[in-house]
């Protein structure tokens, strides 16, 4: 009977998420509710199920009731396995997208092999703020190692999103964006290196600004739709611990990124690389400041 109660309790993703939260530290019911978009009454029912299964225990301190884990080693293993199963299902559901995006990340290798004889022994792989090359690498590094580095980052991003305890809060559109950022960057960077080396591209700064501006517009457009999670978004203490702060910060951040992306593209003909990167940093810094000020205002 006890095993059935445990399996029943672990079958629900919300209850598994509560247990994962309590792994970090004991929490009051109010603190637990802040991490979910459901009502306090619903969380209270989930806590009752977990308590009846013996997976958590509570302790009253003054006006508050604090909950903490009460799991055995076997039950913790079962919790971990249930999470792994959910993540495997998620990765299997997106298997074709993962395979296709991984192929695109490594596509510059094929292009590099096709133009191998046209590439010099050393190629420019790093550029200064004025768009001039200030770092060189072997063509072997540019053709093989660079795409492989981006490929490893790509796999890490997929793993991070898939293993996020709150991965269900990352909608399909944002997941697709995360999935295709590295392939886009790989094709862009490697082909810019090839194009500059062969004389087809003259202004690296302009093309870089165009890519950054486009990415900012796309990311900013969908950022307000992302619910609290540990992988995608403005992940600072004030947003992670307060769902209301998360919501308002990401509404503000989305507008900042879209506006920043539009300005990047519009001002490209009139600025150098230093101004470009300065302007690119502002939409990322402002939301953090906004989140902190929102937290201070709410704490008064």
Secondary structure, DSSP 8 states (H G I E B T S, - for coil): -HHHHHHHHHTSHHHHHHHHHHHH--EEHHHHHTT-SS-HHHHHHHHHHHHHTTSEEEEEETTEEEEEE---HHHHHHHHHHHHHHHHHHHHHTHHHHHHHHHHHHHHHHHHHHTGGGS-SEEEEEE-TTS-EEEEEEHHIIIIIHHHHHHHHHHHHHHHHHH-TTGGGS-HHHHHHHHHHHHHHHHHHHHHHHHHHTTS---HHHHHHHHHHHHHHHHHHHHTT--S-SSSS---HHHHT-HHHHHHHHHHHHHHHHHHHHHHHHHGGG--HHHHHHHHHHHHHHHHHHHHHHHHHHH-
